[in-house]
């Protein structure tokens, strides 16, 4: 059989880039961008182009592993491994209760269109409150603020329509991520450049002059963790100069006076000094943003992880709200969401607030007063919930495509927690840092070996774009889809899983199409219909322009408004204004960044990606390197109040003085001075979820970490 070429889409990360894949004898031979796709136009990133290596690597797991009585891994047939997991789950639940088991959905699991809902469904069927996802590792405040202060049912303005955009700590050119209203990850650099030719004004606030900052009309080198000062200063100018949308505010917003009072002390002079930017640039940014008619302020994960995440996201919400950056009656909605079930329809009005933690009936943690965020518990409490005896102590954990040892804060504590479990199950195609600590490692199919839909990327699609991809490559060894694993565990322990479309058959595992149809029941188009239409189109994307929702007039009986004073958040801003924290003895701040060759910890085992970026460089301003007696290539020790790691110094005049910039969730927890060139340091070792965390969401400090640096050794290879 010769080479066969098929249309599909990448699932290395959440961008879901359209691809052509060459298959020979059931194996992936090559991939490339699909030039005929109407959204992506042939674009892919370097990570996605390594899918052949990901599928065919000799280091990939083809069989599941179960530890024997001697603590050694042995290859185990999938069904035998799942039976063992199920028996242990049942034993633990019977002994301790349903809250004794936990499920964690990581970034890798999110790349399977069915895995997240399968994981949640199993958790709910068991009756455990301990369901966690990577959302509460780096961006819970986005969820909290949207639901707490008001959500516009018509959606926000699209980037393609924007005449101005404000990016706060968001570098979509590398991360391929932006919130709704930001840059879609389909050739983001070209997209930004094209929009700028059409007149878009771009404002970027970031301690590091990243790739997107180099395209900015106004670049604001804000100090790490001081985004609230910058945003409060911008709002101060907008209010003082009456640049906000008075009609929209009068019709839809409560709490404006409280917000005005809270930002009053953040004059341009005060805000600029606190934020570390020039006053005139701050004022110019405020006028530029408010002067536009469309376009949103959006953040990356860095500002959320920098110590005042909820306050930052609250002020972003306020900025977009008072400037009315929303779709209005009669317009097409911004993101039609073919597979996204809409609650309440698309109307030009504020949606009712969603229940959040603290509400009667919502689950609470035993620690730090934290509770459920929508349907999940904050990752901040997981280690303590495992290590601390008492009712509800977690005794078993399934990690679906996550890497808790590398991705979670307080790394050494999380390692102890994983080792303390009676059962730790890691679903992973690789022997990741977490897999090495597991009792059972279940080997899943990879993306080109399974069916999927584009439900996880569609908030970026401004047209009703949908895909259903078939499985084109043969799955090696004894691997199956993640949702099948979770279903089998549920079936074995005798629980009834449910999805929005109803009960999941538990006597026989449903096919992927059936599962997806149940999962998104009530969506614009059923996955089975998209599959049929995609087959007719030779596997290409299907665009349902005729189904693109229009924003309807407001329901005259609705009374909901944006509540900008809810939860006393304006008082939190006032407290921030007089409570500038300092960490004695730690004069540098370590800020997080994204890597072109990794998606969090995903991609670490791939040889070609490893050749491109062998380590996790510690970028430092050249003047700081001179002051510290450090040269390019030196191994340095980076120390926080909690722990130390090593990094390889690299000079960069694109970071502010006093900063170190390193990739978040990079590498392996075993990295040390002796192998940091090969593995790269993991910055999460420097953090503590017990001390430095957002009291509302539980977000741990994972950027703007106070540290000090010193030379550890001179790299001999660099002379």
N, C-alpha and C positions, 0 to 999 in steps of 0.2 A: 504493500500500500504506500502510495506517495504522500506528499505533504498536503494537508487540507487546511484551508484558511477559514476562520470563523470570526464573526463579529461578537464581541462581548464587552465587558467593562472591568476595570481593575478594582480590586478590593484590598489593596495594600493599606490604604488609608481611606478616609471618609470622602475624598474627592470623587471617587468612582469614575475615573477618566475612561472615555470610550477607546476601545482597543481592537486591533486585529491580532489574532493569535494563530500561529502555525502549529499544527498537531501532526506528528508522524508516529505511527504505531502506538497511539494512545498517549504519547509523551509530548510535553510542551517543548517546542524547538525554539521559538522566537516570538516576541511580542513587539508591537509598535502602535503608535497612535492611529486612530481611524480618521483619515483626512476628510471623509464624507459626513462625519457626524455634525449635525447643525449647531451643537453647543460647544463641543470641544475642538473641532476643526483640526484634529491630528495631534493635539497636545497630550503629552505625558511628562511625568517627572522621572528623575533618575531612580527613585525607589521602585516605581511601577515597572520600569524596564528590566528590573531584575527578577521578575516573576519566574522565568525559566530556572534560575538558580534556586529560588525559593521552593519550587516544586520538585526539582531533581537533585537537590543537594544530598551528598552522602551523609550529612549530619542530621538530616530530617528523620524524625521518628516514623517508622512504618508500623509499629506494633505498640500496644500498651504495655506499661511496666507496673508491676506490683511488688512491693517489698516482701521478702520472705521472713521467716522467723529469725534469720541472722542479720536482718537489716539490709540485705542485698536485693537490688532490682532483678527481677526475672521477666522475660518476655511472656506475655499472657494474652490469650485470645480475647478479643473485645468483649464478647458476651460473658466470659468468665470474670473479666475485670469488672464489668458493670454489675454482675450478680454480687460480687464481693462488696462493691461500694454500696449497693442497695441493702445488703444484709447489715452492714455496719451502720448505715443511716437509720434503719429500722431499730437496731439495738439501742442506738444513742437516743433516738426520739422516745422510745419506750421507757428508757431509764431516766432521762432528764427533762423531757418535754420538747415541744416543737421549736422553741426558741434556742435550743441547744445546737441547731444546725443553721448554717449561714451559706449564702450564695453571693459571689462577687462577679460582676460583669466588667471585664477590662476592655481596653481599647481594641485589642485583637478580636475579642468576641463581637464587638460592635460592627465589625466588617462582614459578618454573616447576617443577612437580612432577617433571619428568624431567631437568632440565638438570644437576643435580649428579651423578647417576649416569651420565649420558651423558659428562660431562666426565671423571669418574674412569675410566670404561671406556675412553675414548680414550687417556688417559694410560697406563693399564696395557697396552693393546694395543700402543702405541708402545714401551713398556719404559722410560719415563723415570721417575726418582724425583722429578722436579720437578712435583709436584702440590700446589697451595696452595689454601686457602680462607680466608674471612674469619674463621673460628673462631679461628685463631692470631693474628689482629689484636687481639682484645679479650677472649677467654675460653678460652684453651687449658687453664688450670688446672682448669676444671670437668671437662674430659675426663680430664686426667691423674689428678686425685685420685680420681675415681670408679673408674677402672680400676686404679690403683695400690694403694689402701688397702682396697678391697673394695666390691663392688656387691651389694646385696640383691636376689635374683632375684624376690622378690615385689613390689618397688617401694616407694616411700615413701608416707606418708600423703597423702591428698587435702586440699586447702584446704577443701573443703566439709565435711569431717569435723573440721577442726582446732578445738581450743579455745584454742590459743595460736599465734602466728606471730611470727617474728623476721625482719625485712627489713634487710639490710645493704647500703646503697647501691643499693637497688632501688626504683624509682618506677614501678610498672606502670601507674599511671593515665595517664602520658604515654608511656612506652616501649612499652606493650603487650607486655611481655616479663617472664617470670619462669622460673627453672629448674623442673624437675619438683617438685611439692609447693608451688609458689608460687601466686599468683593467676592463674587463667586470664584471658586478655585480652578476655573477652567482657563488656563493660560493667564494667570492673574497679572503678571507684569505687562503683557501686551494689552490686556483689558484696561488697566489703569492708564497706560500711555495713550491708547486710543481715546479714552474718555477725556483726558487732558487736552488732546488736540481739538476736541469738541467743546472745550471751555470749562471743564471741571476744575474747581479749585480744591486743592488737597492740603489738609493740615495734619501733621503727624507729631504726636507727643510720645517720646521714647527716650530713656536714658542712653540708649545706644543708637547711633545713626545706622540703622539697618537698611536693607535694600529698598524698602518702601519709603523710608525717610529721605533717601536720595532723590526721590521723585517729587518731594513735597514743595508746595509754594511757601509754606511756613513750617519750619521744623522747630519744635520745642523740646530741648534736651532736659526733660523733667527729672528731678531727683527720684531715685527709687523709693516707692512707698508714699510719695507726696502728690500723687494724682488728685486726691481730694482738694488740695489747695489750688491746684491749677484749674480744676473744673469749677470750684466755688468762685474763683476770680473771674472766670469767663461768664458765669451766671451773674455775678455782681455787675459787670459791664453791661450785659444785656438788659438787666433791670434798670440800672441807672440811666441808660440811654433809650429805654423803652423800645427795645428791638424785638421783643417777644410778640407772639400772635395773641393779641388781646381778645379777639372774638372767640378763638378756639378755647382759650383759657376760661373765659366767662361761661361758655357753654358746657365745658366738660371737666373742669379742674377744681378741686378743693385743696386747701392747704397752701395756696400761693403766698399769703401773707407770712406764714410761718417760715416758708423757704426764703423769702426776701429778708426776713430778720436774721436768719441763720447765716446768709452769705454777706450780710452788710459789713461785717468786720473784715472780710476778705477783699479789701480794696486792691486795685491793680498793683500797688506798691507792696502791700503785705503779702498778697498771693504770689507774686513773682519772686520775692525774696525767699519765701518758704519753699516754693517749687523749684527754685534754682534756674529760672528763665528770665529773659529780659522783659521788663514791664511793657515796652512798646510792642513787642511781639505778642504778648498775651492779649493786649487790647486789640491788636490787628486780627488775631485769631478769632476773638469773640465777634468782632464786626463782620469778618468774612463768613463765619458759620451762620450767624443770624441773618446775614444779608442774602443768603441763598433761599430759594423757594422750596427745594427738595434736597434730600440727602441726610444721612444719619451720622450720629456719633456712635462708634462701636469700639469694643475693647477686645484684646487678646486675653490669654490666660495669665500672663505675667502680672498685670495690675491686680487681678483677683488674688494672686498668691503673695502679694507684696505687703500684706499686713492690714490694710483697710479696704478689703475687697468689697464688702457689702456697701460701705459708704461710697466707694468709687462707682459701683454699678448704680446705686441710688441716684447719684448726681448725673450720671449719663442718662438715666431714665428721665430725670427732671429736665435736662437740656433738650432732649428729643421731644418731650411733652410740651414744654412752653413754646417751643418753636414749631409745634404741630407737624412733625415729620411722619405723617401717616397717610395712607390711601383714603380717599374720600368717596362719598356716594357717587355712583355712576362709573367709577374707574374699575378696570380689571384689578383683581387682587394681586398683590406682589408675588406671592409664591402659591400657585394653585394647589400644589401638593396632591398629586394623583392618588397616592396611597395613604395620605394623611386624613384621618377621620376628623371632621370639623365639628366641634361642639357648639351648637347655637348658631351656626351659619356665619356668613360674611356680611356684617353690618357696620355702618358708620357710627359706632358707639363703643362704650367701654364694657368689657365682659364682667360678669360677677367674679369676685375674688375667689380663688381656690383655697380650700383648707390647707393649712400648713402646720408645722409642728407648734405645739402649745395649745392647739385646738382640742377640745374635749373629744376623746375617742382616738386621737392620733398617738402612735407609739412613742414612748420616750426611752432614751438610753439611761443606763445606770450612772453615766458619767457626764460631768461638766454641764448639766442642765440641757443637753442637746437632745433633739428629737427628729422625727421623720421629716424629710423634705419631699413633699408629695408622697411618693410610694417607697422611698428608700431611706435608709439610715445613713448618717454621715460616716465616711471612712475614718475620720478622726478618732472614733471610739472603738474601732474594731480590735486593735491590739489589747486594750483594756478589757473589752468584753470577752476576750479569749483567756487572758491571764488571771482574771480576778474571780475567785470562787463565789458562788452564790446562785440564787435563782436566775435563770436565763443565761448562765455562762455558756459561751459558744464552745462546743466540743468537736464539731465537724465543720469543714469548710470546703466548698467546691469553687474553684477559681476558673472562670470561663474566659480564656484569652487574656487574662491579666498577668501581672508580674508583681505581686505585692511586695516582695523583698526589695525590689528596685524602685517601684513606683510610689510606695507609701512613705510618709514622713517618719522620722525616728527609726531609721533602718535597722539598727541593732536590736531595738525592742521588738520590731515586727518579726525579725528573725527568731527571737525567743518565742514569740507568740505562735508562729507556724510550727515550731518544734514542740510546743506544748499541746497541740491538738491531738485528740485521739484518732482523728482521720483528717488528712489533708489531701484533697484531690485536685490536681492541676490538669486542665485540658489545654494541651500545648503541642504544636508540631516540633518543638525543640526542647533540648535540655537547658532551659533557661535557669536563672538563679533560683527562681521559685520551684521549678520542676525538680531541681536537685534536692530540695528539702521535702518533697511530697512523699506520701505513702503510696499513692497511685497516680500515674501519669497516663492520661487517655489521649491517644493519637488521633487527631481529627483530619478530615479531608481539608485540602486547601482550595482556594477560591475557584480555580478553573476546573475543579473536579466536582462542583456542586451547582445547583440551580440557585439563583438569587434575583431579587428585584432591587430597584434603586430607591427604596424607601428611606435610606439613611442619608441621602445627599439631596433630597428634593427641596429642602427649604431654600437652597440657592437657585433653583431653576425658576426663572421668571416666565416660562411658558409651561404648559401642561406636558412636560417631558417625562416619559416613562420607559423603562426597559425591563424585560424579563430575559435573563440569560440562561441557556441550557448548560449542562455539564459537558465539557468537550474533552477533557483529559481523563485518563483512567486513574482511579485512586489506587495508590500502591498498598501492598500488604493488607493489613486488617484495620483500615481506617474508615470512619463513618462521619456523617454530618453531626455537628454539635447538638442540634435540636433533637436528633435521634437518640443521642446519649441521654439527654435530660428526660425525654419521653420515656425511655426504657427504665430509668431509675424510678420515675413516677409510677409507671405500670407495675414494677416489681414490688414497691412498698405499698401499693394499693390505694393511691390517692387519685382524685379526679381533677385533672388539669382543665382549665377553662381559658378561652380567649374571647375577645369582643364579639365574635360571631357565634359563640356558644360553647358547649362542652366538646373537648377533644376526645375522639374515640380512644379508649384505653386498652381495648382488646387486640388491636392491630395498629401498628404505627402508621399514621397518615403520611401520604406522599408529601413532598415539599409544596407542591401547588395547592393541595388541600389545606395544609397547615397555613400557608400564606393567605389563602382566601378567608379562613377563619380569623386570622390575625388582624386583617385590615377591613373587616366587614363594614360596609357603609361608606367606603371610599369612593372617589369619583369613578374609578374603573377597577374592577376586580383583577387581581393578578392573573387568574386563568384567562380573562379576556385579553389582557396585555400579552400574555404568552402566545395566544392564537394570532393576534395582530402582528406581533414581532416575527413569528414564523413566516407569515405572508410577506414580510418586509425583509426576509433574509437575515433575521437576527438583529436588524438595526433598531434604533430608538423609534418609538411611536410618539407623536405629538398630537394631543387631543385639543386643538385650539377651540373647537366648537363647545367644549365643556369647561373652558376657562371661566371660573366664577366672577361675577360682577358684584361690586360692593352695593348692597341694598341700603335703603334708608333705615334710620334707627327705629326700633320698636318704640312707639309712643308711650308704652307702659313701663319701659325700663327707667330706672332711676340711678344706675351706677355711674360713678365719676372717678377720675383719677384722684387718689388720696395721697397727696405728696407729704402730708404731715403724719401719716400712719406710723405707729410704732415709735413715735418721738424721734424719728431719724433726724429732723433738723437739730434737735438738742445734741445728738451724737456728733453732728458737724461742729457745733459750738464747742463741745468737749475736745474734739480733735484740734480745734484752733488754739487752745491753751495748753495742750498736752503733747508737745513735741518730744518724742522719745529719743533718748540717747543711750548707747551701749558703751559703757566705759571699757577701754582697752581693745575695742574692736572698731578700727578706724575705716575699714573697707566694707562695702556692701556687695554681696554676691547676687547677681541677677540671673534669671533663667533666660534661655533662648531655645529656639528650635533648630534642629539639624536637618540639612538637606538630605542626609543619607540615613536617617532614622525616623521612625514614627514612635515617639516615646522610646520604649526599649525594643520595639519591633524592628527587625533588620540587623540586629547585632551579629547573628551567626553567619550572615551572607558574606562570602569571600570578596565579591566585587565591591560591595558597599564598604566592607572593611578596608579595602585598598584605598578607596577614595578618602575616607576619614578614619584613620587608625585609632585615634584617641579622642578625648573630650577636651579640646584646648581651653586653657584658662586665659581669655583675652583680657589684657591689662593695658592701660595707657602707657606709652613709652616713657613719659616723664616719671610716672610712678615706678616703673621698672628700674630706672636709673637710681631713684631715691632708695629703693629696696635692695639694690645690688643684684638685680636679676637680669638675665639675658634670655633671648629667644631660645627655646629648647630646654631650659632649665626645668628640673622637677621641683615644684614648690609644695610646701605644706600649707594647707588652708584650714584654719582653726576657727570654730565657732564656740559659743558657750557650752555646747553639748558634745562635740566630737571633732575629729580631724579627718581630712581626706588629702589625697595628693592630686596634683594636676600638672600639665605641661604648659609652661608659660609661653604666651605668644603676644607680641606687641600689636596694638591696634589703636589708632587715633580716632576711631569711631565710637569709643566708649568714653564717658566722662572720667575725669580723674577721680580716684577713690572707689572705682568699681572693678569688679571681676565679673566677666560674663562667661557662663558655661551652660551647656545643654542640660535640660531637665530630663530626668529618668533615663539617663544614658548609661550604657555599659553594664557592668556586673558588680555585685556587692563585694566580690573578692579582690577587687583592684587595690593595689597598694603601691608603694614606691618602686618595688621591683618590677612590676608589670604594667604600670600606668600607661606606658606608651602603646601597649597592645589592647588594653581593656578600657581605659578611660575611667576617671573618678565619677562616683555617683553622689550628686549633691544632696540627696535626701538624707544622707547620714548626718548632715549638719543640723538637722531640724528636730524640734520636739513638739509633738501635738499637745502635750500637757501644759505647756507654758505659752507658746506663741500661736494663738489661733483666734479666729473671728468668733466672738461669743454668740452670734446669731446663727451662722451656718456651720460652724465648726471647721471652716477652711483653715488649714495649717499654713504658717509662714513658710513658703518654699521659694520665695524670691525676695530680694532686698534683705538677705540674711546678713546680720552683722558678723564680720569675720576679721581675722588678721592673717597676714601672709608672711612667709619666710622661705628662703632658699633651702631646699632639702639636699640637692646634689646637682652637680653640673652634668649635663648629658654628654657622655663621652663621644657619641656618634656625631655631635655637632661641634666637636673640637673645643 
